[in-house]
Amino acid sequence: SSSTSVFGTLPAIPWIVYPEPSTYHAAERPILVMHRPIAGADSSRVELRSKFLNGSVVATRGIATGRTALLDGLPTNEDLLVRVIGIGRYGSSVSTVRRIQVVPRALLQPFELVQPLAFDKIRIGSQVTYEWQRVEGAKEYHLQATTSTAFDRPDLDTVISGTQVTAKLPPQAPFLQWRVQARSAAGVGDWSDTVRIALRYDVPEELLPIAPPFGQRAVPTSGQFEIVRSDTVGSVSIEASTDPYFDDSVSTFAIADGISTYAGLPQGRNVYWRATKKVNNSLKLFGPSSILATDNAVSVRGFADDDDVSIAFDRNTMFLTCRSLSSEIESVEAFDLLGRRIEIDSVDGHSQWKITRAVADHTMLFVVVRLSGRPLPLGTVVIR
């Protein structure tokens, strides 16, 4: 059904992943709306309304397959409310709304986050002071901190004129990530790099993964892991796997003086690595950290993951790498922002494609992947 007036309601309420709540977005770019899968829904629709839900509809997009939509041409400098409607054969369901604003983009200088940083030792449930560099021309700063995997559920979401905030962490949270966006009278700047910190109890970890850092998006398929040890008892090694639970396809690399030389990480795939310590018959695990491995590490700028499909795009070589964990890839298509097809040629027949037309920096690509045995393609994956 394509109507939301059908009888009944779906068992699940849609959850919006992007945009995050209370965020400002540059008017020069379309707004990406993404929601999680909706149980019982055959399709979904995205709506943006002005100020109140009974206000006028600013934009609407239907999503026949997948979970993403792009909205552009939106009014600026006013509150907009975004919601997702899941539509199924026997009913519909509506998400809670997200308030956003579309504003001009300001050219503000890059800045660094001062504290806390990735390898600071922070106790679970303690108070944390967030601090960042002052930005010339900025009038205020938007701070978001979360102990969830994404910023769609921030624990701290505030806008201040200063550069420091102290707040208490939620109890039992295993990690923390935070970011800051500067704003001026002319508009908003880019978000800072996100800092992710593993929180600890009073006893510090005996092994601490250092490099590559968590979340790095361009790691050579052959290189070095580095850790810090607080004691010399027991043997230590590094494990790497594309499985975050380390149940399958685990590679083990020896370590000496805190350094482990590795080779053969799968190109274009998210890889998880952790330090392991063995004392007698006891095994301790530390990590994991997530990275993206590629042969051309310094030039990779685009990446995306959708369910069991991983996609990486190298703007230097114009190679598009697609891999699926469960099914054979039948075809890959690429489009630009206006929906025009971008010509691509298969390189090896199953995992690499060459884009034959130059793609400028910061241009968004829309990649549609078809898997063998599935009647419909996967939802569009956006690569910036």
C-alpha positions as CSV (number, residue, x, y, z in Angstrom):
1,S,0.0,0.0,0.0
2,S,1.2,3.6,-0.7
3,S,-1.2,5.3,1.8
4,T,-0.8,5.9,5.5
5,S,-4.6,5.8,6.0
6,V,-4.8,2.0,5.9
7,F,-6.2,0.2,8.9
8,G,-4.0,-0.8,11.8
9,T,-0.4,0.0,12.8
10,L,2.9,-1.6,12.2
11,P,4.6,-3.4,15.1
12,A,7.7,-1.1,14.9
13,I,8.1,2.6,15.1
14,P,10.6,4.0,12.6
15,W,13.9,5.3,14.0
16,I,15.7,8.1,12.2
17,V,19.5,7.6,12.1
18,Y,20.2,10.8,10.0
19,P,19.9,13.7,10.5
20,E,20.8,13.7,14.1
21,P,18.5,15.7,16.5
22,S,18.9,19.5,16.8
23,T,21.6,19.8,14.1
24,Y,22.3,22.6,11.7
25,H,23.0,21.7,8.0
26,A,24.7,23.7,5.3
27,A,22.2,24.9,2.6
28,E,24.7,24.0,-0.2
29,R,24.2,20.3,0.4
30,P,21.1,18.2,0.3
31,I,19.9,16.7,3.5
32,L,20.4,12.9,3.8
33,V,17.6,11.2,5.7
34,M,18.2,7.6,6.8
35,H,16.1,5.3,9.0
36,R,16.6,1.9,10.4
37,P,14.7,-1.1,9.0
38,I,11.0,-1.0,9.8
39,A,9.5,-4.4,10.7
40,G,6.4,-5.1,8.6
41,A,6.9,-2.1,6.2
42,D,6.9,-2.5,2.4
43,S,8.0,1.1,1.8
44,S,8.5,4.4,3.7
45,R,8.1,8.1,3.2
46,V,10.1,11.0,4.6
47,E,8.4,14.3,5.4
48,L,9.7,17.7,6.4
49,R,7.3,20.2,7.9
50,S,7.7,23.8,8.9
51,K,7.8,24.5,12.6
52,F,4.9,22.3,13.8
53,L,3.5,19.0,12.6
54,N,0.2,20.7,11.6
55,G,2.3,23.2,9.6
56,S,2.8,23.1,5.8
57,V,4.8,20.2,4.3
58,V,8.1,21.6,3.0
59,A,9.3,18.4,1.3
60,T,8.4,14.8,1.0
61,R,10.1,11.8,-0.6
62,G,8.8,8.2,-1.0
63,I,11.3,5.3,-0.5
64,A,10.3,2.2,-2.4
65,T,13.4,0.2,-1.5
66,G,16.2,0.9,1.0
67,R,16.3,3.4,3.8
68,T,17.7,6.7,2.5
69,A,16.3,9.8,0.8
70,L,17.9,13.1,-0.2
71,L,16.0,16.4,0.3
72,D,17.2,19.7,-1.2
73,G,15.8,23.1,-2.0
74,L,14.7,23.5,1.6
75,P,14.0,26.9,3.3
76,T,16.8,28.3,5.4
77,N,17.0,29.8,8.9
78,E,13.8,28.3,10.3
79,D,13.0,25.2,12.3
80,L,12.1,22.1,10.3
81,L,10.7,18.9,11.6
82,V,11.6,15.7,9.9
83,R,9.7,12.4,10.4
84,V,9.6,9.0,8.7
85,I,6.4,7.1,8.0
86,G,6.6,3.3,7.5
87,I,4.0,1.8,5.2
88,G,2.9,-1.8,5.1
89,R,0.1,-3.9,3.8
90,Y,-1.8,-3.8,7.1
91,G,-0.9,-0.5,8.5
92,S,1.6,2.3,9.0
93,S,3.7,3.8,11.8
94,V,5.2,7.2,12.3
95,S,8.6,8.1,13.9
96,T,9.1,10.8,16.5
97,V,10.2,14.1,14.9
98,R,13.7,15.5,14.6
99,R,14.2,19.3,14.7
100,I,16.8,20.6,12.3
101,Q,17.7,23.9,10.6
102,V,19.2,24.5,7.1
103,V,21.5,27.5,7.2
104,P,24.3,29.0,5.0
105,R,27.7,27.4,5.2
106,A,30.4,29.6,6.8
107,L,34.1,29.4,6.0
108,L,35.5,28.9,9.5
109,Q,39.0,27.7,10.2
110,P,39.5,24.1,11.2
111,F,40.1,23.5,15.0
112,E,41.2,20.8,17.3
113,L,39.5,19.1,20.2
114,V,41.7,19.6,23.4
115,Q,40.2,17.1,25.9
116,P,39.3,14.3,26.4
117,L,41.3,12.6,23.6
118,A,41.2,9.0,22.3
119,F,43.6,7.4,24.8
120,D,42.9,9.4,27.9
121,K,42.1,7.2,30.9
122,I,38.5,8.1,32.0
123,R,36.7,6.1,34.6
124,I,33.2,4.8,33.9
125,G,30.5,7.1,35.3
126,S,32.9,10.0,36.2
127,Q,32.7,13.7,35.3
128,V,34.3,14.8,32.0
129,T,35.4,18.2,31.0
130,Y,35.1,18.8,27.2
131,E,37.3,21.5,25.8
132,W,38.2,22.6,22.3
133,Q,40.1,25.4,20.5
134,R,38.4,28.8,20.0
135,V,37.6,29.6,16.4
136,E,38.0,33.1,15.0
137,G,34.6,34.5,14.0
138,A,32.6,31.8,15.8
139,K,29.8,33.1,18.0
140,E,28.8,29.7,19.5
141,Y,29.6,26.0,19.5
142,H,27.4,23.0,19.2
143,L,28.7,20.1,21.4
144,Q,27.4,16.6,21.1
145,A,28.5,13.6,23.2
146,T,27.1,10.1,23.2
147,T,27.7,6.7,24.7
148,S,25.8,5.1,21.8
149,T,27.2,4.0,18.5
150,A,25.9,7.1,16.6
151,F,24.9,10.6,17.4
152,D,21.2,9.9,16.8
153,R,21.0,9.4,20.6
154,P,23.2,12.0,22.2
155,D,23.7,12.0,26.0
156,L,24.9,15.6,25.9
157,D,23.5,18.1,23.3
158,T,24.1,21.7,24.0
159,V,25.0,25.0,22.3
160,I,27.3,27.4,24.2
161,S,29.4,30.5,23.5
162,G,32.4,29.2,25.4
163,T,34.8,26.4,24.7
164,Q,34.4,24.2,27.8
165,V,31.6,22.1,29.3
166,T,31.8,19.7,32.3
167,A,29.2,16.9,32.5
168,K,28.8,13.5,34.2
169,L,28.9,10.4,32.2
170,P,26.0,7.9,32.2
171,P,26.7,4.9,34.5
172,Q,28.0,1.7,32.9
173,A,28.7,3.2,29.5
174,P,31.6,1.3,27.9
175,F,32.7,4.2,25.6
176,L,32.3,7.8,24.8
177,Q,32.4,9.8,21.5
178,W,32.0,13.5,21.1
179,R,32.3,16.3,18.4
180,V,31.9,20.1,18.1
181,Q,30.5,22.4,15.4
182,A,31.4,26.1,15.3
183,R,28.7,28.6,14.2
184,S,29.1,32.2,13.2
185,A,26.7,35.0,12.2
186,A,27.2,33.9,8.6
187,G,26.3,30.2,9.1
188,V,27.8,26.9,10.3
189,G,31.2,25.3,9.8
190,D,32.0,21.7,9.5
191,W,31.9,19.3,12.4
192,S,35.2,18.6,14.1
193,D,36.7,15.1,13.9
194,T,35.0,12.7,16.2
195,V,36.9,11.5,19.2
196,R,36.1,8.1,20.6
197,I,37.3,7.0,24.0
198,A,37.1,3.6,25.7
199,L,35.9,4.1,29.3
200,R,37.5,2.1,32.1
201,Y,37.0,1.1,35.7
202,D,39.7,2.1,38.3
203,V,42.2,-0.5,37.0
204,P,43.7,0.6,33.8
205,E,44.0,-1.8,30.8
206,E,47.2,-3.8,30.6
207,L,47.2,-3.6,26.8
208,L,46.1,-0.5,25.0
209,P,45.7,-0.5,21.1
210,I,47.4,2.7,19.7
211,A,47.7,2.6,16.0
212,P,45.9,2.5,13.7
213,P,43.4,4.5,15.8
214,F,39.7,3.5,16.2
215,G,37.6,4.4,13.2
216,Q,40.5,5.2,10.8
217,R,39.1,5.1,7.2
218,A,42.3,4.6,5.3
219,V,44.6,1.8,6.5
220,P,47.1,-0.1,4.3
221,T,46.4,-3.8,3.7
222,S,49.9,-4.4,4.9
223,G,51.6,-2.4,7.7
224,Q,52.0,-2.3,11.4
225,F,49.8,-2.4,14.5
226,E,51.1,-0.7,17.7
227,I,50.1,-1.3,21.3
228,V,51.2,-0.1,24.8
229,R,51.9,-2.7,27.5
230,S,51.8,-1.8,31.2
231,D,53.6,-5.1,32.2
232,T,55.8,-7.7,30.6
233,V,54.1,-10.9,31.9
234,G,52.7,-13.3,29.3
235,S,52.8,-13.5,25.6
236,V,51.0,-10.9,23.4
237,S,49.6,-11.1,19.9
238,I,47.3,-9.1,17.6
239,E,44.2,-10.6,16.1
240,A,42.4,-9.1,13.0
241,S,39.1,-10.1,11.5
242,T,36.2,-8.8,9.3
243,D,33.9,-10.3,12.0
244,P,33.5,-8.0,14.9
245,Y,32.9,-11.0,17.2
246,F,36.0,-12.8,15.9
247,D,34.2,-16.0,15.3
248,D,35.4,-16.4,11.6
249,S,38.3,-15.4,9.5
250,V,40.7,-14.4,12.3
251,S,44.3,-13.6,11.4
252,T,47.0,-13.6,14.2
253,F,50.2,-11.6,14.1
254,A,53.1,-11.8,16.6
255,I,54.1,-8.7,18.5
256,A,57.5,-7.6,19.7
257,D,58.3,-4.3,21.6
258,G,54.8,-3.2,21.1
259,I,54.9,-3.5,17.3
260,S,53.2,-6.1,15.1
261,T,53.8,-6.3,11.4
262,Y,50.8,-7.5,9.4
263,A,49.9,-8.3,5.8
264,G,47.0,-9.4,3.8
265,L,44.1,-7.4,5.3
266,P,41.1,-7.6,2.9
267,Q,40.9,-4.5,0.7
268,G,37.9,-2.3,1.0
269,R,36.5,-4.0,4.1
270,N,36.0,-3.0,7.7
271,V,38.5,-4.8,9.8
272,Y,38.5,-5.2,13.6
273,W,41.7,-5.7,15.5
274,R,42.4,-6.4,19.1
275,A,45.3,-7.2,21.4
276,T,45.4,-10.6,23.1
277,K,47.5,-11.6,26.2
278,K,48.1,-15.2,27.3
279,V,49.4,-16.0,30.8
280,N,49.6,-19.7,31.5
281,N,46.2,-21.0,30.3
282,S,44.4,-17.6,30.8
283,L,43.6,-15.4,27.8
284,K,42.7,-11.7,28.1
285,L,41.3,-9.7,25.3
286,F,41.6,-5.9,24.7
287,G,39.8,-4.0,22.0
288,P,38.5,-4.3,19.3
289,S,39.1,-1.2,17.2
290,S,37.4,-0.8,13.8
291,I,39.4,0.3,10.7
292,L,38.9,0.4,6.9
293,A,41.7,-1.4,4.9
294,T,42.6,-0.4,1.4
295,D,45.7,-0.7,-0.8
296,N,45.7,3.1,-1.5
297,A,45.4,4.3,2.0
298,V,46.3,7.9,1.6
299,S,43.9,8.6,-1.2
300,V,40.7,7.0,0.0
301,R,38.1,9.5,0.9
302,G,34.8,7.7,0.4
303,F,33.4,4.7,2.2
304,A,30.0,3.3,3.1
305,D,28.6,0.1,4.7
306,D,25.0,-1.1,4.1
307,D,24.0,-4.3,5.9
308,D,26.4,-7.0,4.6
309,V,27.8,-5.0,1.7
310,S,31.0,-2.9,2.1
311,I,31.8,-0.2,-0.4
312,A,35.0,1.9,-0.7
313,F,35.8,4.5,-3.4
314,D,39.4,5.7,-4.2
315,R,39.2,9.1,-5.9
316,N,42.9,8.8,-6.8
317,T,42.6,5.7,-8.9
318,M,38.8,6.0,-9.5
319,F,38.3,2.4,-8.3
320,L,35.1,1.4,-6.7
321,T,35.4,-1.7,-4.4
322,C,32.3,-3.6,-3.4
323,R,32.2,-6.8,-1.3
324,S,29.3,-8.8,0.0
325,L,29.5,-11.2,3.0
326,S,26.5,-13.3,2.0
327,S,25.8,-13.2,-1.7
328,E,27.5,-12.8,-5.1
329,I,27.3,-9.3,-6.5
330,E,25.4,-9.3,-9.7
331,S,25.8,-5.7,-10.8
332,V,26.8,-2.3,-9.6
333,E,25.5,1.0,-10.9
334,A,26.6,4.6,-10.1
335,F,24.7,7.9,-10.4
336,D,25.4,11.5,-9.7
337,L,23.3,14.0,-7.7
338,L,21.0,14.7,-10.6
339,G,20.4,11.0,-11.2
340,R,22.6,10.8,-14.3
341,R,24.3,7.4,-14.8
342,I,28.1,7.4,-14.4
343,E,29.8,4.9,-16.7
344,I,31.7,2.2,-14.8
345,D,33.7,-0.8,-16.1
346,S,34.2,-4.1,-14.3
347,V,37.9,-4.8,-13.5
348,D,37.9,-8.3,-12.0
349,G,34.3,-9.3,-12.6
350,H,33.1,-9.5,-9.0
351,S,34.6,-7.0,-6.6
352,Q,36.2,-4.0,-8.4
353,W,34.9,-1.5,-10.9
354,K,36.6,1.4,-12.6
355,I,34.7,4.8,-13.0
356,T,35.5,6.1,-16.4
357,R,34.5,9.7,-15.8
358,A,36.3,12.1,-13.4
359,V,34.5,12.7,-10.2
360,A,35.3,16.0,-8.4
361,D,36.2,16.2,-4.7
362,H,33.2,16.4,-2.4
363,T,30.8,15.2,-5.2
364,M,28.3,12.7,-3.9
365,L,28.0,9.3,-5.7
366,F,25.0,7.1,-5.4
367,V,25.8,3.4,-5.7
368,V,23.2,0.8,-6.3
369,V,24.3,-2.8,-5.7
370,R,22.3,-5.9,-6.9
371,L,23.0,-9.2,-5.3
372,S,22.4,-12.6,-6.9
373,G,19.1,-14.1,-5.8
374,R,17.5,-10.9,-4.6
375,P,14.6,-9.4,-6.7
376,L,15.3,-5.8,-5.6
377,P,18.6,-3.9,-5.4
378,L,20.0,-2.8,-2.1
379,G,19.1,0.8,-1.0
380,T,21.2,3.6,-2.4
381,V,24.5,4.1,-0.7
382,V,25.8,7.7,-0.6
383,I,29.6,8.3,-0.9
384,R,30.8,11.8,-0.5
